[in-house]
Amino acid sequence: NGDGSNDLSDGIFSLLHLFAGGRAPGCAASRDCNGDGKFDLTDAIFDLNHLFASGPAPRAPYPACDTAPVELCETPPPACP
């Protein structure tokens, strides 16, 4: 959600964007938590699994988009369903 931390609100933010017309995440690269090149439900599940079930960490630019190379965050976002 762009607040600089990874927590439950990020999963909710992603779900709201995907299914309820919520605001799009600002960094295209940080949306793709599972690294499959798409932004979809599996990314929100992947992130929540990391937070609450000791799953693997999201791919770069995790843990913070502001430390990622600029070109990662300026790429066009993946197409949303």
Backbone bond lengths (Angstrom), bond angles and torsions (degrees), N, CA, C in turn:
res aa  C-N    CA-C-N  psi(-1)  N-CA   C-N-CA  omega(-1)  CA-C   N-CA-C  phi
1 N - - - 1.461 - - 1.523 112.10 -
2 G 1.317 116.74 2.40 1.459 120.89 174.64 1.513 115.44 83.87
3 D 1.342 118.37 14.52 1.463 119.31 -178.94 1.526 113.35 -93.18
4 G 1.334 118.08 2.38 1.452 121.33 176.26 1.511 115.37 91.28
5 S 1.328 118.06 -0.63 1.460 119.92 176.75 1.524 109.02 -134.35
6 N 1.320 114.85 156.16 1.466 120.30 178.35 1.523 107.90 -105.97
7 D 1.323 115.75 114.23 1.454 120.99 -179.45 1.519 109.88 -151.46
8 L 1.313 116.86 -173.12 1.453 122.19 -177.35 1.526 112.45 -53.12
9 S 1.325 116.73 -35.20 1.464 119.13 -177.97 1.527 112.26 -62.17
10 D 1.332 118.56 -26.19 1.462 120.61 178.59 1.528 111.52 -69.68
11 G 1.322 116.18 -42.56 1.462 119.38 176.04 1.522 111.40 -62.57
12 I 1.317 116.59 -42.98 1.467 121.10 178.71 1.524 110.11 -64.77
13 F 1.326 117.38 -42.08 1.458 122.15 177.97 1.531 110.64 -57.45
14 S 1.331 116.27 -46.60 1.463 120.58 179.50 1.524 111.35 -62.42
15 L 1.323 116.93 -44.48 1.461 120.68 -179.68 1.528 111.47 -64.61
16 L 1.324 116.38 -39.89 1.463 119.18 177.62 1.521 111.07 -63.10
17 H 1.325 116.88 -40.46 1.460 119.74 178.29 1.530 110.99 -65.11
18 L 1.321 116.38 -45.40 1.459 120.16 -176.08 1.522 113.69 -68.76
19 F 1.342 117.18 -36.33 1.462 119.46 -168.89 1.523 115.68 -121.52
20 A 1.330 117.73 -7.85 1.462 118.46 -176.38 1.527 113.18 -134.24
21 G 1.312 117.53 16.28 1.459 120.44 176.86 1.510 114.55 72.79
22 G 1.329 117.07 23.20 1.459 120.02 178.71 1.516 111.75 -71.47
23 R 1.320 115.04 167.66 1.469 122.75 -179.28 1.528 110.54 -59.16
24 A 1.325 116.44 141.85 1.460 121.98 178.71 1.526 110.31 -73.69
25 P 1.337 117.65 143.35 1.457 120.01 173.34 1.523 110.08 -58.92
26 G 1.317 117.28 145.08 1.448 121.46 -175.84 1.508 115.21 -73.40
27 C 1.304 118.92 -31.69 1.462 122.29 -176.26 1.520 109.30 -107.18
28 A 1.332 116.43 113.01 1.461 120.84 -178.61 1.518 111.94 -58.19
29 A 1.315 117.52 -40.53 1.458 120.88 -177.33 1.522 111.97 -66.29
30 S 1.318 117.45 -35.61 1.466 119.04 -177.42 1.517 112.92 -75.53
31 R 1.328 118.02 -15.04 1.464 120.60 177.79 1.515 112.06 -68.36
32 D 1.318 116.30 -37.02 1.463 122.34 -171.95 1.520 110.99 -83.96
33 C 1.328 117.10 70.26 1.467 122.13 -175.14 1.521 113.59 -58.00
34 N 1.314 117.30 -37.92 1.464 119.42 -175.64 1.527 113.27 -91.32
35 G 1.336 117.97 -2.70 1.456 121.64 173.34 1.517 115.54 72.92
36 D 1.339 118.16 24.69 1.462 119.59 -179.10 1.527 113.33 -94.97
37 G 1.336 116.82 4.84 1.450 120.71 177.31 1.513 115.13 85.40
38 K 1.325 117.54 4.82 1.463 121.99 179.74 1.524 108.98 -129.76
39 F 1.325 116.28 159.61 1.464 121.79 172.57 1.518 106.83 -116.19
40 D 1.329 115.95 109.08 1.449 120.88 -177.87 1.527 110.07 -151.61
41 L 1.306 116.23 -170.96 1.460 122.13 -177.19 1.523 112.36 -54.50
42 T 1.325 117.43 -35.37 1.463 119.48 -177.61 1.528 112.10 -63.48
43 D 1.320 118.02 -26.84 1.467 120.22 177.69 1.527 111.33 -69.04
44 A 1.321 117.20 -42.86 1.462 120.37 177.28 1.527 110.02 -63.79
45 I 1.327 117.53 -42.80 1.466 121.41 178.91 1.523 110.46 -63.69
46 F 1.326 117.06 -43.00 1.461 121.68 179.22 1.526 110.68 -58.24
47 D 1.335 116.10 -45.87 1.465 120.23 -179.00 1.531 111.06 -66.18
48 L 1.317 117.25 -44.13 1.467 120.20 179.13 1.529 110.84 -65.06
49 N 1.321 117.50 -35.83 1.461 121.57 176.23 1.534 110.09 -63.12
50 H 1.317 116.35 -40.08 1.469 120.58 176.94 1.538 110.73 -63.02
51 L 1.317 115.66 -44.47 1.465 120.19 -175.90 1.523 113.45 -70.16
52 F 1.338 116.96 -40.02 1.463 119.43 -169.15 1.519 115.74 -115.53
53 A 1.335 117.88 -8.22 1.467 119.27 -178.65 1.531 112.09 -133.22
54 S 1.322 116.80 22.31 1.469 122.75 177.95 1.523 113.14 56.53
55 G 1.328 116.77 33.40 1.462 120.91 176.24 1.518 110.26 -74.26
56 P 1.329 116.54 173.61 1.468 120.23 -179.66 1.530 111.69 -62.47
57 A 1.319 114.52 153.25 1.467 120.20 179.47 1.524 110.43 -72.12
58 P 1.330 116.84 150.16 1.461 120.04 174.11 1.525 110.66 -58.52
59 R 1.331 115.08 157.86 1.462 119.65 -179.87 1.532 110.18 -72.56
60 A 1.317 115.79 169.30 1.460 120.75 176.88 1.515 109.15 -57.47
61 P 1.281 118.88 141.33 1.451 128.96 20.62 1.527 115.12 -92.58
62 Y 1.341 118.50 18.35 1.456 119.96 173.99 1.517 108.40 -55.03
63 P 1.286 120.56 137.38 1.456 128.01 14.92 1.522 115.23 -94.30
64 A 1.327 118.41 -2.36 1.469 117.07 -178.67 1.516 110.04 -151.21
65 C 1.302 115.75 125.65 1.461 120.16 179.15 1.520 111.63 -63.27
66 D 1.322 116.83 -29.67 1.462 118.64 -176.59 1.523 112.99 -68.85
67 T 1.346 118.34 -11.39 1.458 120.83 177.06 1.532 111.56 -102.78
68 A 1.321 117.28 -0.39 1.465 121.56 -179.27 1.520 110.56 -80.91
69 P 1.328 116.01 156.27 1.464 118.06 172.90 1.527 109.42 -57.04
70 V 1.305 116.74 139.10 1.455 121.98 -175.76 1.521 111.67 -54.01
71 E 1.339 117.70 -39.53 1.461 119.61 -177.14 1.528 112.80 -61.82
72 L 1.322 118.60 -26.52 1.466 120.10 176.97 1.532 111.48 -67.29
73 C 1.279 116.75 -40.04 1.462 120.20 -175.70 1.529 112.55 -87.15
74 E 1.309 117.54 -11.43 1.454 119.79 179.47 1.527 112.56 -99.71
75 T 1.336 116.94 0.89 1.460 118.48 178.06 1.512 109.19 -71.49
76 P 1.313 117.72 151.63 1.462 119.37 177.49 1.518 109.78 -60.83
77 P 1.308 118.20 143.11 1.461 120.07 179.93 1.513 111.13 -67.81
78 P 1.350 116.48 150.72 1.451 118.56 174.46 1.522 110.14 -61.32
79 A 1.304 116.52 154.54 1.464 120.08 178.02 1.517 109.39 -64.75
80 C 1.290 115.67 135.80 1.455 120.55 179.53 1.528 108.85 -95.91
81 P 1.321 116.44 148.00 1.466 119.03 179.81 1.515 111.62 -64.26
